[in-house]
Amino acid sequence: MRHILGRPRRRFLALLGTAALALGGAIALPGTAQAANILTNPGFESGSLSPWTCTGNLGSVVSSPVHGGSKALQGAVTSSDNAQCSQTVAVQPNTTYSLSGWVRGSYVYLGVNGGASTWTTSPSAYSQLSVSFTTGASQTSATIYVHGWYAQGTYYADDISLDGPGGGGGGGDTQAPTAPSGLTSTGKTSSSVSLRWNASSDNVGVTAYDIYSGSSQVLSVSGTSATVSGLSPSTSYTFSVKARDAAGNVSAASNSVSVTTDAGSGGGTGFKQAAPYLYEGWGDPPSPSTVMSATGIKWFTMAFVLDSGGCTPAWDGSRALTGGVDQTAINQIRSAGGDIVPSFGGWQGSKLGANCSSSSALAGALQKVIDAYSLKAIDMDIENTDEFENEAVQAKILTALKTVKANNPGLKTIVTFGTSTTGPTYYGNRLIEQAQSLGANIDVFTIMPFDFGGGSDMYGNTVNAAEGLKAKLKSTFGWDDATAYSHIGISGMNGLSDQQENTTPAIWTQIRDWANSHHIARLAYWAVNRDRPCPGGGVVSNCSGISQNTWQFTSITAGFTG
């Protein structure tokens, strides 16, 4: 039997500070070598990160707080990314180097890949870290890093120094990497262009890729994709990429690609949807036409399409796909000028994603529903261990969505999944990474910011979770802020959640206003069945458990325009 609210959420277990202590590693003694600092841009005074590269695009240069000069590094740590920023330099074999730097924050680490590291906690003032290491007998490069710790807040770093002799000469690396190939544009807005290319090879290793607009270098990244921002609308730009190794050897340029930015502003899919959940399976289902007339809502997310056996779709796994109460509700909605997006999955029941034998079989099941209702969009609500926490099933679902998207031009695909208070959990991150790897072209990644043990600040936790999702989308797809926001959805819960979190009408209004101001793609909540008052009524299926006006959450949601 489905849980009373259908969608309980596992709590995200944040790493504790004691874990950071346990994983900190041995603290090496400070080195005594006094020589020139061989790091480039050690105090970030250039105003850019280059040649430092940061995981998740979570590093930035700030003007406060600083230790020296006018700039410093800021690392925006999340629950799933420690915001590691690194730089690779040429070194000499069998040589001792002294690494030091000034850091500020909770659990900040400084070290060298494969070697010594040290850490400190200093949340309110800069503190110096120092460590020494000796290179190997044939080592010609070293990667220096600084990072924070998961879910422990933003850190800052400044005036990082690696003292010792530089590499090169005396038989050092003089071989340049091969030129990057296959440069192509993967997306654009009025102010940005996203690029991707094939990796270069090198006798030692590629450490960075420099992106050029014409003859000017505009960006440096460690991976094989990037988004160039700050461009002008309706303007043609020509881009190329060069690879660079630790010794400073630079490859020939890649092929060139010319892109004209869009007119106007913004980016992404252009898809906007205010669509609260409506469930015909319990909770005194209201007349959708009555709700529409009272609130102005146009879209509903219809829950849930499950497997009735043999990879056969049915409403709730038991009600016929057509001809029953679900179709009656859909006909009412469409007669009133609205439309629906069916949600496949949920927390309980027999899921098509888990039970269909292959991605092609799953695509066939989805297609039956698409054909039955001439759908414009579908939502895959991926939860629990059978789908969300099974990477093979994740891949099956994403591949099926890719298939139906290709076979139904204009169809929008949505994936909905749980979250921590600071962004996607491990499996959420994995889902996003698989979507990119498979080329699934998902239109909207929707998080459910409730039942995550988030405490009383439902607005703050929802925004933080959405910002964490934005950061992950940026780092995975190479999107700019506007494009990432335009691929985000929020699906909340009105009134009391299973964990007694309370989202009031005032809080939901704040969330809606944030969603509008950041131009996200989708706003939903669970569920219209509960959009009725029953103060003190607890967590039940046909009312919110709090004081509110009838259909108040739906009216607020109807004000979402993106």
Secondary structure, DSSP 8 states (H G I E B T S, - for coil): ---TTS----------HHHHHHHS--B---------B--SSTT-TTSS-TT-EEGGG-EEEESSS-SSTT-EEEE---SS----EEEEEEB-TT-EEEEEEEEEEEEEEEEETTS-EEEEEEEEEEEEEEEEEE--TT--EEEEEEE--TTS--EEEEEEEEES-B--STT---------EEEEEEEE-SS-EEEEEE----SS-EEEEEEEETTEEEEEESSSEEEE-S--TT-EEEEEEEEEETT--B------EEEE--SSS--S----EE--EEETTSS----HHHHHHHH---EEEEEEEEE-SSS-EEETTTB-SSSSHHHHHHHHHHHTT-EEEEEEEESSS--HHHHSSSHHHHHHHHHHHHHHHT-SEEEEEE-IIIIIT-HHHHHHHHHHHHHHHHHSTT-EEEEEEE-BTTB--HHHHHHHHHHHHHT---SEEEEE-SSS---S-HHHHHHHHHHHHHHHHHHHH---HHHHHTTEEEEEE-EE-TT--EE-HHHHHHHHHHHHHTT-SEEEEE-GGG-S--TT--S-SSS-SS---TTHHHHHHHT---
